[in-house]
Amino acid sequence: QRPVPNLNFVYVDPLGWVYDWSQEGKKAHWDVHLHYYLWQIWAYFTARSLLPQLHFDLVHHVSYVKYSNPSFLSLLSIPFVWGPVGGAESAPKSFWQDFSTRAKVYEVLRAVSRWVGEADPFVRLTAKRSALTWATTEDTASRVRQLGAKNVRVLIESGLRQEEIDRLMQYPLPETAAIRFISLGRLLHWKGFHLGLRAFAAAGIPNAEYWVVGDGPERDRLERLAADLGIADRVKFWGRVDRDEGLTKLGESHVLVHPSLHDSGGWVCLEAMAAGRPIVCLALGGPNVQVTPETGFKIPADHPDQAVQELAQAMSRLAQNRDLLKQMGRAGQQLVQTRYRWEAKVRSQVEQYDPLQPSPATFEPQPAVPSSNVSNSNVSNSNVSNSNVPNSKTIGL
């Protein structure tokens, strides 16, 4: 089946035995990064062999969303678009005081991994050869500029389909006197749920509830923290739920609290805004780009105590002023429709392709890639595509 006639996929799987993609997300794999690096090399040679016969106008790297990995497709003789890429975000050092030893080791290894990646000459070459780089956050934009990228713009990688937006807009605000806050996501140290709990306790809002939806290694610590803060009877840990149930829980709440310390994206913020729920977050990473002063509160992350105090103040304001809560919710819905709906995002991105083309391209339907070049591999994120957008033929990685 070819629902998009001018879209073709070429699957590249040079070392299928190295990484079992059927287990993606189920367990940790040491070999995924090695496989990805080798795959990048193989994909370059595959793309180079296709270029003479298909005459692509530009090449666009879309996966992984990691600025410290190279894209060898930048070596092709056509304009190269890189991103959106992210990963340069870090938890402010002052917030490490709340981390366990294991969490601190994780942050150190993450920083070392970025340093090693930035030292890779092919990463620097990727940055320097990019005609356009999209970075998910200002942190990543700064890093790729230092690596040599010239034309850098901030663009969050996340978006929502119109049918998702329509569904989320159907959730009415709960008609309850007591306000209900919600946080959704994996319970990891850098997600900042401990800050949300501390802020909820500090706010002391009568009859308020706080729902935590998700599971992870920090759950026991968070439950103990809720007990120590004296709010265990008003905090509900729902555990891991599927996406549909998570969205239902969002619809049963009034405000999203998302105090993440280094999210590149933050899909849940878009979902909450589409549902008409204001956001209370830290002014860090992707949420700092997504959330505006009209759609929520972005709290500076100078120190944990300061952040907790200002998070609590934001929660109290929304609890005391339902008109403000509704106003921010409506602004969030409008923002998602105009900026984060996939159709709008894609149209904006495609418009930025045209100035990169060396000469006006003519639309010539291309034959499907021969079946001998197409593998039945189950490798996701391993494709080279020829897609005819208006006035352009693009090869994507």
Secondary structure as GFF3:
##gff-version 3
##sequence-region A 1 397
A	DSSP	beta_strand	8	11	.	.	.	ID=ss1
A	DSSP	three_ten_helix	21	23	.	.	.	ID=ss2
A	DSSP	alpha_helix	32	54	.	.	.	ID=ss3
A	DSSP	beta_strand	58	61	.	.	.	ID=ss4
A	DSSP	three_ten_helix	72	75	.	.	.	ID=ss5
A	DSSP	beta_strand	80	85	.	.	.	ID=ss6
A	DSSP	three_ten_helix	93	98	.	.	.	ID=ss7
A	DSSP	alpha_helix	101	119	.	.	.	ID=ss8
A	DSSP	alpha_helix	121	129	.	.	.	ID=ss9
A	DSSP	beta_strand	130	135	.	.	.	ID=ss10
A	DSSP	alpha_helix	138	147	.	.	.	ID=ss11
A	DSSP	beta_strand	152	154	.	.	.	ID=ss12
A	DSSP	alpha_helix	162	168	.	.	.	ID=ss13
A	DSSP	beta_strand	180	184	.	.	.	ID=ss14
A	DSSP	three_ten_helix	189	191	.	.	.	ID=ss15
A	DSSP	alpha_helix	193	203	.	.	.	ID=ss16
A	DSSP	beta_strand	209	213	.	.	.	ID=ss17
A	DSSP	alpha_helix	219	228	.	.	.	ID=ss18
A	DSSP	three_ten_helix	232	234	.	.	.	ID=ss19
A	DSSP	beta_strand	235	239	.	.	.	ID=ss20
A	DSSP	alpha_helix	243	251	.	.	.	ID=ss21
A	DSSP	beta_strand	255	258	.	.	.	ID=ss22
A	DSSP	alpha_helix	267	274	.	.	.	ID=ss23
A	DSSP	beta_strand	279	282	.	.	.	ID=ss24
A	DSSP	alpha_helix	285	290	.	.	.	ID=ss25
A	DSSP	beta_strand	296	299	.	.	.	ID=ss26
A	DSSP	alpha_helix	304	320	.	.	.	ID=ss27
A	DSSP	alpha_helix	322	335	.	.	.	ID=ss28
A	DSSP	pi_helix	336	340	.	.	.	ID=ss29
A	DSSP	alpha_helix	342	353	.	.	.	ID=ss30
A	DSSP	three_ten_helix	354	356	.	.	.	ID=ss31
A	DSSP	three_ten_helix	371	373	.	.	.	ID=ss32
A	DSSP	beta_strand	383	389	.	.	.	ID=ss33
A	DSSP	beta_strand	392	396	.	.	.	ID=ss34
###
